[in-house]
């Protein structure tokens, strides 16, 4: 883990170290990530692809913010430590699959595994990340069965649930892949599009515990509701950061919908003018700055969801972490310039 000097250089993320230290979840997260990497290495051993040792960023808490939040959700629900590590390792598998799919859809490469494949082969790197993550998941489930922790029937159901949890988000992505022609009303973007794309995706880490654990139904409902709110808040922040990119490729975007439907004729006309320009003539830099009313509305929406989510998720003992945790999320997504008063 990074030392204190490192954390002093990471604005807003000191709260992650504090939360991890207070709950001892930092060590559990490290164990889960190392378990994922170790199994992946064993799977690739003897093949024509070599897995390199993980770089220092792989275990840094700031690189695993959402993984820590999901792990915390198990902690506050009373799931025992050994199974928290198991679920956190499973989540890393799901993360590898989701990241690989996003890479292919967005024609980019955000690394999950570090291999000796040529750096130019980004599409196959993404395919490999998906294939290996799926096989790591199989081994995690098989090992749990061999230890007698769960029955074969439970793990068969869990395997299906882990896929089903991702499909709602994937189906929404598929629907936008060829581009969308209509700017939906802001409420429809939030409660239909982002509901599936990100709200339900943030609940995926509970697809297995919901089946395999005996947890009070009220506690579970509150926890998954908190994660849902965090997911929607994060997606609104993403929409602010990705406004120009989403408009270029024709994706649903909450901020674009606010501009079109609710921000007044001047901002509507400005958006229409921007869309009418040739791609090479468009000024994408700081596009949202030209739509202050839509920006203000989006900030309020994002704040509302993040505040509700963090306060629902955190126990009374950790409630003071709510606001700095929101700052860490905002910074992690890269939306800090739109919310300057959140700077640490």
N, C-alpha and C positions, 0 to 999 in steps of 0.2 A: 504494500500500500504506500502511497505517497506520504512524505513526511509533512510536518506543519508548514515548512517553508514553501512547499509546493502549493498547499491550499491557500496561502496568503496571496498567491498570484492568480487565483481562479475566482473572480467576483461571483458572489451569489451561491457558490457551491460548497462553502464551508458548512452549510446546514446539512449536506448529505453526509459528511464525515461525522458531524455531531449526532445525527440520527442513527447512523450505522454503529457508532461507538456506544451510544446509550442503550441500544437494543442488542448489541453484539451480532447484528445481522451482516456486518461487513465480512466477517470470517466465513459466514455461511454462504454469502454470495461468491466469495473467492473459491470456496470448495466446489460449488456448483459449476462455476465457469471452468475450473480446472478439470472437473469430471467430464464435462462436455468435450473439452479439447483432447483429453487423454483417450476417450473412446473414439473420437474422430481419427486420432493418430493410429490407433490400433486397426481401424477399418481400412485406412489407406496403406498400412504397412504391407510391403510386398507388391504393391501396384506400381504403375509407371508414374504416379504422382506422389511427391513427397510433401508432408506437412511440416512447415517450419515451426520452431518454437514460437509461442505467442509473444508479440511485442509488449512493451510495458503498458501501453494504453489499454490493452485488452482487459486488464484487471482493475483499472482505475474506476473509481466510483462515478466520476463525472462522465465516463463513457457508458455507464450502465444505470443511468438515473431511473429509467422506467422499470428496469429489472429489479432495482432496489425497492421501488414502490410496490411492485407486485409481491415481492418477498415480504415486505412489511404487511401487506394485506393478509398474508397467511399468519404472520405473527400475532396481529391484533385479533384474529379470529380464533386463536388458541390451537393452531395446528402444531404438533410436536416438531422439534428442530430437525430431526432426521428426515422427516417427510417434507419439511420446508425446502431442504436442500434438493431433494428429489424433484419437487415441482419447479424449483428454480432452474435446474438443469433441463427439465422438459421445456420450460419457457425459452431457454436459449436455443433449443431445437426449432421451436415455432418462430423465434426471431430470425433464425437463419433462413427458414423457408420464406417468410414474409419479405425479408430484405432481398433475397434472391429474386423473388417474383417482381418486387418493385424495381429492381435494377433492370430486369428485362423489359418491363413496361415503359420505364423512363429512359432507357438506353444510357445507363450510367453504371458505375460500379462502386458500391459501398461494401467494404470488405467484411466478411464473416470469418472465413478461414484464410490463413496465409500459406500458400503453397508455392512450389517452384514452377508453376505454369507460367508461360510468357505473359507479361503484364498487358500485352495488347489483346490477349484472348479474353476480354471481359465477359462476353456472353457465356462462354463455357465455364468461366470461373463462377458465374452466378448459378448455372446449372449444377455444377459440382457442389456448391454450397447447399443447394436444395436437396440433392441426392444424399449427400453425407449426413445432413441434419436429420433427414427422415430415417436413415439407418441408425443414427445415434439414438433417436427416439425409440426405435424398436429394441435396441439393446437395453436402454434404461427400463423399459417396461418388462422385458424378459428377465432382467436381473432382479427386479422387484418381485416378480412371480416366483423365481427360484428361492428367494429369501423367505417366501411364505407371507409376505406383507399383504398381498392381494390375490384374489382368486383369478383363474384364467378367464372366467366370464366377466369379472370386473374390468380386467385389463383389455379384453376385446371391446367392451363398451367404451372404455376410456380412449382406445385408439381411434374409434369412430368419432367420439366427441371432440377430440383434438382437431380432427379435420373439419367437422361440421362447424366448429367455432370460427374457422378461418373463411369459410365459404361465403358467408354473407358479405364480408368485405371484398372478397375476390370477385363476387358476382357484380357488385357495384363498379369495381374497377373495370371489369369487362364491358359493362354497359357504356362506359365513358371512353373506351379505348379508341373508337373511331371518331371521337369528338362529339360534342353535343351542340345543338343549334339553338335551343331555347334557354334563356336565363330565367330559371325558376324563381318564385317568390322566396325571400330569405327564410321564412318559416319552413318551406318545403325543403330547402337545402339542408337546414339544421335537422329537421325531424324525419326526413325520408333519406336523403343522400348520406349525410354525415352520421346519421343514426346507424346505418349499415357499415359505412366505410370505416369509421373510427370508434364510434361509441361501443358497438358490439365487439369490435376487435380488442378493445381494452378490457373486455370481460372474458376474453379467451383464456387467460391464465387461471380462470376458475372453472373451466370446463371439466378438468379432472378432479379437483377437490370436491366439486359439487356431487360427483358420482362416488368418490372413494372415501370421503370423510363424513363423520357424524357430527355435524355442526348445527347449532341452533339456527332455525330458519330465518329469524329476524336479523341475526348477526350476518348471515350470508347475504340476505337481501340488501341490507345496508351497505355491505362491502362492495358488492357488484354494482350497486347504484352509484357509489362514490367513484369507482373506476370508470363507469360510463360518463359521468360528468367531467372527469379529468380528460377523457378521450375527446369529448366534444370541444372542451376548452382548447385543447392542444390543436385540434383541427382548425378552429377559427384562427388561431395564431399562425398556423401553416398557410391558411388562405391569405392572410395579410402579407406574409413573406413571399408567397408564390403567385401573387395577383397577376403580374405580367405573364409569367410562364403559363399559368392556367388559361388565361385568355388566349394566348397564342395557339395552344394545342387543343382548345375547346373542352376544358373540364369544368365541372360545376365548381363554383367558388362563392362562398357566402358574401364576401366583400363586394364582388362584382354584382351580385344580386341586390345588395343594399344600394349600390350606386344607381343601378338601373330602375329599381322600384321605389326607393324611399328617400333618396338624398336630394331631391329637388331637380328642377329642369336644367340648371347650370352644370351640375356634376353629371347628369345623364347625358347632356350634349357633349361634354368633354370626353366621356367614355366612348360615345358614338364616333366622335372625331378620331380618337386614338384607334379604334377598331377599323376605321375606314382607311387608315394610312397603309402604305406598303410596308411589309415587314422590316425591310432595311432602313426605313425612315422613322420607325417608331423609337421613341426614347423610353426604354424599359426602366432605366435607373430611377429609383425613388418615385415610381409611378403613383403609389398610394398617397404620396405627399400632396398630389393635386386633387385629392378627394377628402378634405378634412372632416366633413360630416359623416361620411361612410366610415372613415377611420375611427372616429369617436364612438360610433355605434358598435363597431366590431370590437373595440377595446372593452367597452362596457359588457358586451356579451361574453367575451373571453374571460374577463375578470370574474363575472358572475359564476360561470361554470367552474373555473379553477378554485374559487373561494369555497363554493359548495362542496366540490370534490375533496379538497384537502381537509376541510373541517369534518366532513363525514368519515373520512378514512382514518384520521389520526385519533388516537385515544386521548382521554382527558390529560393524561400525563405528558403527552407530546403536542398538545394543541398549540403551544407557543411556536412550534415549527411551521405552522400553516403559511404565514405570510412569507418568510424567507424561502420556503419550499416552492411557493408560486414564483418567486423571483428566479430560482434555479431553473424551473421549467421554462419560463419565458426566455431566459438567456440560452438555454440548451437549444431551443427552437430557432433562435436568432431574431426574435421579435423585440428585443430590448429597446431599439431606437423608437419604436412606436409607443412604448410605455416608459418614458425616461424617468418617471418618478419611482419606478421599481428598482432602480440601480442600487446595488448594495453599497 
